[in-house]
């Protein structure tokens, strides 16, 4: 029953589907308990997109991806801090480069996700 409910929610969330497609992952990877840094970065970027660009609350974004609202807030703050430190540091880390590339992809395609 839980799997069917989750699949139903995933099928209705066109933003999550489109975001996952553009990040070359599946929606299931974004909402899973996967803690790999690559998937976590993408999940945090999704939170940033939904909160800052689409105006969803931390709570509502958390409901979409099966996370507590404090985890959504943490993810957004983490991405913002990475971006801030990236512009202050003389050299970027590989993680910062990954975030920048992902953000550039999003900026180019945001008008398609809504």
N, C-alpha and C positions, 0 to 999 in steps of 0.2 A: 504493500500500500504506500509506504513512504517513497519507494523508488518511482512508482507511478505518479505520485503527487509532485515529486521533484522534476520528473520529465515533463509533466504538464506545465509547470512554472517555467522551465527552461524554454519550452516551445513558444510560450506567450511572450517572453522577454526578448523582443527583437533587438533591443539595444545591446544586451549581453551577447546575443548570437553574432551580431555584426562586429562588435568589439573583438570577440574571440577570433572571428575569422580574420580580421585585419592584423591581429597579433600572432597569427599562426598557432593558435591553441584551440582547444575545444571549450565550450561553456562549462562542461563538467570539470575540467581541470581548474577553472577559475573558482568554482564553488566548492571543490573538494578540499580536504584537509591537507593537501600537498603543501609542504613547507620548503620546497626547493626555492632558492633565491630567484631564479628566473620566473617561476609561477607567482611567487609572492610579489615581485616587482610589477608584474602584469595586473595582479589583483589590486594592488595599491593604486596603480594608474587608473584602473576602472573606478575605484572609489573616488579618486580625484575628479574624474570626468563626470560622474553622476552628481557629486556634491557641488563642484564649482561651475560646471557648464550647464547642468540640467536642473540644479536647484533642489535636489533631493536632500532630505535630512540624513544625518548619520544613521538614525534608526531605520529609515526606509531603505537606505543603501545596504545596511547590514542584513535586513530581511531578504533582500534580493540574492545575496551571496552566502547566506547562512552564517553570518558573523555577528558578534555583539557590536553595538554602536561604538564602544570604546576602541575596538579593533579597527573599525573604519576610520575613526579619528586619528588613531596612531598611524595608519597607513598613509593618510593624506599628509600628516605632519612629516612623516619620514620622507616622502617624495619631495615635499617643499624644502626640507632641510638639505637633501641631496642636491637639489637644484641651486639653492643658495650657496652651499659650500663649493659647488662646481664653478660658480662665477667668481668666487673669492680665491680659489686655489690656482696656482700657476699650472698644474698638470692635473688632468682628469684621471680618475681610477677607471677600471674596466666597467665597474658597476655604474658609474656616472655616465660613461659613454653609452651603455645599454639604455639607460633611462632617457638620455637625450635623443637617441635614435628612435625610441618608441614614442616619445613626445612629438618629434617631428612628423612621424607617420600619422599620429592622431591629428595634429594641427592641419595637415594636408587633407584629411578625410572627415573632419568633424561635421561638416555640413551634410554628410551622408548619413550620419548617426543621429537620429532624433525621433 
